[in-house]
Amino acid sequence: GSGQTLDMILFAAAIDRAHRLARALLLQDGHVLCIGAPASGKRSACKMAAVMAGVELTDISADLALIRGQPAVDEFHEIIRRGMTACGGHGQKVALLMQAASGVASWDQQEDYILDSIHCLLRHGDIESAWTSQQVEEVCDQLLDNKAFVKELHEAGAQPWEGFLARVRRRLHVMLCAPLSRELLCNWCRELPGLLGCCQVNMFAPLPEEALQDIAECHFRAISGQDSLDFHTVAYAVTSSAEDMGTVDAHREFSMRMLTVLNDCLPTFHALASQVPPSH
C-alpha cells in the first residue's frame, strides 16, 4: 500500500510464503491463517504480502501492545471502525493482522473477546458491538452523498448499512497468526470454527539455518553501526574460549550497544542454539 516500507532479509522461502499470502489478498473475502512455531516469519510474510497485493496493513496486536494499564477493547473497536470505514466508505483495501496467543499483558486478558469479534467479522462482515447507533447513522449519511454508492444501493435493493457492509466484505481481509498448538486449534474448531473455515490455512516451518544466520548478521551490523565489523569474527569470539575474548574487548562499545537491543535477536539465537557445538 501507499507509504508502506519494509526492512527485512529476503530468501527463497520467505518470498514463496509471501507470494501465497498475497494471492489470497487479491481475492474477495480472502483471509489467511498462518500457523507455525515462534520466529518462523509469519508476521513478516503477512507484511510483505500486503505490500505485494497493494493492501494497507494494520497490525492489531502491535497497536494494542502499546496500551499499558488500561482495557484495550475500546481501542480495538476504534481499529475495526477505521478499517471498515476505509473499505466501505473510501473503497480502500485493508488487511487486519493479529497475533493470537501473543502473551502481551496489555490485551492478552481480553483475547477471548477479541478473537470472538474477529470470528464474527470473518463470518458476517461486521462487529455490531464496535458501532453505536449514532456512528452507524453518521456513516450512512456520509455514504448517501456518494452517487456511486447510491447507484449500488438501487441496483441491489439494499439499505445503506447493508450496502456499506457489502463493500466491507469485498475489501477487508483478516490475517491471523497463531502458534502450532494442538490445544488452541482444537478449541477453535469447537468454539470458533470460522477462524479455520473462513481462512486459507498456511503452515510455517522453522526458518532454514542460512536464513537465520543472515538475519542475525543483519542485526549485528545494525547494532554496530559499521560495515567493517565481521559478524563471523564476533560470533566466534562470543562462543570461543577465554583466551580469545580479546576480540570482544576490542569492541567493548559495540558489545554494550548489542546488549541494549539483544531482545530483538533472541528468537534467532534460540533457533540457532541447537547448532552450537557442546564444547562452546
C-alpha positions as CSV (number, residue, x, y, z in Angstrom):
1,G,0.0,0.0,0.0
2,S,1.0,3.6,-0.2
3,G,3.6,4.7,2.2
4,Q,4.5,1.2,3.4
5,T,8.1,0.2,3.7
6,L,9.8,-3.0,4.8
7,D,13.2,-3.7,6.1
8,M,13.9,-7.4,6.0
9,I,16.2,-10.2,4.8
10,L,14.8,-11.9,1.6
11,F,15.4,-15.6,0.9
12,A,13.5,-18.1,-1.2
13,A,11.2,-19.5,1.5
14,A,10.1,-16.0,2.6
15,I,9.3,-14.9,-0.9
16,D,7.3,-18.1,-1.6
17,R,5.3,-17.7,1.6
18,A,4.6,-14.0,0.9
19,H,3.5,-14.9,-2.6
20,R,1.0,-17.4,-1.4
21,L,-0.5,-15.0,1.1
22,A,-0.6,-12.2,-1.5
23,R,-2.7,-14.3,-3.8
24,A,-5.3,-14.7,-1.0
25,L,-5.4,-11.0,-0.5
26,L,-6.3,-10.4,-4.2
27,L,-9.5,-12.4,-3.7
28,Q,-12.7,-11.1,-2.3
29,D,-13.2,-12.5,1.3
30,G,-9.5,-13.5,1.1
31,H,-8.5,-14.2,4.7
32,V,-5.4,-16.2,5.9
33,L,-4.5,-18.1,9.0
34,C,-0.7,-18.6,9.5
35,I,0.3,-21.4,11.8
36,G,3.8,-22.1,12.9
37,A,6.5,-22.0,15.6
38,P,7.6,-18.7,17.0
39,A,10.2,-16.8,14.9
40,S,9.2,-18.7,11.8
41,G,8.4,-15.5,9.8
42,K,4.6,-15.4,10.0
43,R,4.1,-11.7,10.6
44,S,6.9,-10.7,8.3
45,A,5.4,-12.8,5.5
46,C,2.0,-11.1,6.1
47,K,3.5,-7.7,5.9
48,M,5.4,-8.5,2.7
49,A,2.2,-10.0,1.2
50,A,0.2,-6.8,2.0
51,V,2.8,-4.7,0.1
52,M,2.8,-7.1,-2.8
53,A,-1.0,-7.0,-3.0
54,G,-1.3,-3.2,-2.6
55,V,-3.3,-3.6,0.7
56,E,-3.0,-1.2,3.6
57,L,-2.0,-3.3,6.7
58,T,-3.0,-2.6,10.3
59,D,-1.2,-4.7,12.9
60,I,-3.8,-5.0,15.7
61,S,-1.6,-6.8,18.1
62,A,1.2,-4.3,17.7
63,D,-1.1,-1.3,18.2
64,L,-2.8,-2.8,21.3
65,A,0.6,-3.8,22.8
66,L,1.4,-0.1,23.1
67,I,-1.5,0.3,25.5
68,R,-0.5,-0.1,29.1
69,G,-2.6,-0.4,32.3
70,Q,-6.0,0.0,30.6
71,P,-8.6,-2.1,28.8
72,A,-7.9,-2.5,25.1
73,V,-11.5,-3.1,23.9
74,D,-12.2,0.5,23.1
75,E,-9.0,0.8,21.1
76,F,-9.8,-2.5,19.4
77,H,-13.2,-1.2,18.3
78,E,-11.6,2.0,17.0
79,I,-9.2,0.0,14.9
80,I,-12.1,-2.1,13.5
81,R,-14.1,1.1,12.7
82,R,-11.2,2.7,10.9
83,G,-10.6,-0.4,8.8
84,M,-14.3,-0.9,7.9
85,T,-14.7,2.8,7.1
86,A,-11.7,2.7,4.8
87,C,-13.1,-0.3,3.0
88,G,-16.8,0.6,2.9
89,G,-16.6,4.3,2.8
90,H,-13.4,5.1,0.8
91,G,-13.0,1.9,-1.3
92,Q,-9.6,1.0,0.0
93,K,-8.3,-2.5,0.6
94,V,-7.3,-3.1,4.2
95,A,-5.8,-6.1,6.0
96,L,-6.1,-6.6,9.7
97,L,-3.1,-8.5,11.1
98,M,-3.4,-10.2,14.5
99,Q,-1.1,-12.4,16.5
100,A,-3.1,-14.8,18.6
101,A,-1.7,-16.1,21.9
102,S,1.0,-13.4,21.9
103,G,1.3,-13.1,25.6
104,V,1.1,-9.3,25.6
105,A,-0.2,-8.4,29.0
106,S,-1.9,-5.2,27.9
107,W,-4.5,-7.1,25.9
108,D,-4.0,-10.8,26.3
109,Q,-6.5,-11.0,29.1
110,Q,-9.2,-9.9,26.6
111,E,-8.1,-12.1,23.8
112,D,-11.2,-14.3,24.0
113,Y,-13.4,-11.3,23.3
114,I,-11.1,-10.1,20.5
115,L,-11.0,-13.5,18.8
116,D,-14.7,-13.9,19.1
117,S,-15.1,-10.5,17.4
118,I,-12.7,-11.4,14.6
119,H,-14.7,-14.6,14.2
120,C,-17.9,-12.5,13.7
121,L,-16.1,-10.3,11.3
122,L,-15.0,-13.3,9.2
123,R,-18.4,-14.9,9.1
124,H,-20.7,-11.9,8.9
125,G,-18.5,-9.0,7.8
126,D,-19.4,-6.9,10.9
127,I,-18.8,-6.5,14.6
128,E,-22.0,-5.0,16.0
129,S,-20.5,-4.1,19.4
130,A,-17.9,-1.9,17.6
131,W,-20.6,0.6,16.5
132,T,-23.1,2.8,18.3
133,S,-26.3,3.7,16.6
134,Q,-25.1,7.3,16.2
135,Q,-21.9,6.1,14.5
136,V,-23.9,4.0,12.1
137,E,-26.2,6.9,11.2
138,E,-23.2,9.1,10.6
139,V,-21.6,6.6,8.2
140,C,-24.8,6.1,6.3
141,D,-25.4,9.8,5.9
142,Q,-21.9,10.3,4.5
143,L,-22.3,7.4,2.1
144,L,-25.7,8.7,0.8
145,D,-23.8,11.7,-0.6
146,N,-21.8,9.4,-2.8
147,K,-23.6,8.9,-6.2
148,A,-21.8,5.7,-6.9
149,F,-22.8,4.2,-3.6
150,V,-26.4,5.3,-4.1
151,K,-26.4,3.6,-7.5
152,E,-25.1,0.4,-5.9
153,L,-27.9,0.5,-3.3
154,H,-30.6,1.0,-6.0
155,E,-29.3,-1.9,-8.1
156,A,-29.0,-4.2,-5.1
157,G,-32.3,-3.0,-3.4
158,A,-30.4,-2.8,-0.1
159,Q,-30.4,-0.4,2.9
160,P,-27.5,2.0,3.3
161,W,-25.9,0.0,6.2
162,E,-26.3,-3.3,4.3
163,G,-24.6,-1.7,1.3
164,F,-21.8,-0.5,3.5
165,L,-21.2,-4.0,4.9
166,A,-21.3,-5.5,1.4
167,R,-18.4,-3.1,0.4
168,V,-16.5,-4.1,3.6
169,R,-16.8,-7.8,2.8
170,R,-15.3,-7.3,-0.6
171,R,-12.3,-5.3,0.5
172,L,-11.5,-6.2,4.1
173,H,-9.0,-9.0,4.9
174,V,-8.0,-10.7,8.1
175,M,-4.5,-12.1,8.6
176,L,-4.3,-14.2,11.7
177,C,-1.1,-15.6,13.1
178,A,-1.1,-18.5,15.6
179,P,1.3,-20.8,17.3
180,L,1.3,-24.5,16.4
181,S,-0.7,-25.6,19.4
182,R,-3.0,-28.7,19.3
183,E,-5.0,-27.4,22.3
184,L,-5.5,-24.0,20.7
185,L,-6.6,-25.3,17.4
186,C,-8.9,-27.9,18.9
187,N,-10.6,-25.2,20.9
188,W,-11.0,-23.0,17.8
189,C,-12.6,-26.0,15.9
190,R,-15.2,-26.3,18.7
191,E,-15.9,-22.7,19.6
192,L,-14.6,-20.5,16.7
193,P,-14.8,-22.7,13.6
194,G,-14.8,-19.6,11.3
195,L,-11.2,-18.9,12.2
196,L,-10.3,-22.1,10.3
197,G,-13.2,-22.4,7.9
198,C,-13.2,-18.9,6.5
199,C,-9.4,-18.6,6.2
200,Q,-6.8,-20.1,3.9
201,V,-4.6,-22.1,6.2
202,N,-0.8,-21.8,5.8
203,M,1.7,-23.8,7.7
204,F,5.1,-22.2,8.5
205,A,8.1,-24.5,9.0
206,P,11.0,-23.2,11.0
207,L,13.3,-20.9,9.0
208,P,16.3,-22.5,7.4
209,E,19.7,-22.1,9.1
210,E,21.1,-20.0,6.3
211,A,18.2,-17.5,6.7
212,L,18.7,-17.4,10.5
213,Q,22.4,-16.6,10.1
214,D,21.7,-13.8,7.6
215,I,19.1,-12.3,9.9
216,A,21.5,-12.5,12.9
217,E,24.3,-10.9,10.8
218,C,21.9,-8.1,9.8
219,H,21.0,-7.4,13.4
220,F,24.7,-7.3,14.4
221,R,25.6,-4.9,11.7
222,A,22.7,-2.6,12.6
223,I,23.8,-2.6,16.2
224,S,27.4,-2.0,15.4
225,G,26.8,0.9,13.1
226,Q,29.8,-0.1,10.9
227,D,30.2,-2.3,7.9
228,S,33.8,-3.3,8.7
229,L,32.9,-5.4,11.7
230,D,32.9,-9.0,10.7
231,F,29.9,-10.9,12.0
232,H,31.6,-14.2,11.9
233,T,34.6,-12.9,13.9
234,V,32.3,-11.6,16.7
235,A,30.2,-14.8,16.7
236,Y,33.4,-16.8,17.1
237,A,34.7,-14.6,19.8
238,V,31.4,-14.9,21.8
239,T,31.4,-18.7,21.6
240,S,35.1,-19.4,21.9
241,S,37.3,-19.9,25.0
242,A,38.6,-17.3,27.4
243,E,41.9,-16.7,25.7
244,D,40.1,-15.5,22.6
245,M,37.9,-12.9,24.4
246,G,40.3,-10.1,23.5
247,T,38.3,-9.7,20.2
248,V,35.2,-8.8,22.2
249,D,37.3,-6.5,24.5
250,A,38.4,-4.6,21.4
251,H,34.8,-4.0,20.5
252,R,33.6,-3.2,24.0
253,E,31.4,-0.2,22.8
254,F,29.8,-2.5,20.2
255,S,29.2,-5.2,22.9
256,M,27.4,-2.7,25.2
257,R,25.2,-1.4,22.4
258,M,24.5,-5.0,21.4
259,L,23.2,-5.8,24.8
260,T,20.7,-3.0,24.8
261,V,18.8,-4.5,21.8
262,L,19.6,-8.1,22.4
263,N,15.9,-8.9,22.9
264,D,15.3,-8.3,19.1
265,C,17.8,-11.1,18.3
266,L,16.7,-13.7,20.9
267,P,14.3,-15.7,18.7
268,T,17.1,-16.1,16.1
269,F,19.6,-17.0,18.8
270,H,17.2,-19.5,20.2
271,A,16.7,-21.2,16.9
272,L,20.5,-21.3,16.3
273,A,21.3,-22.6,19.8
274,S,21.0,-26.3,18.8
275,Q,23.7,-25.7,16.1
276,V,26.4,-24.6,18.6
277,P,28.9,-27.4,19.4
278,P,28.6,-28.6,23.1
279,S,32.3,-27.7,23.6
280,H,31.4,-24.0,23.1
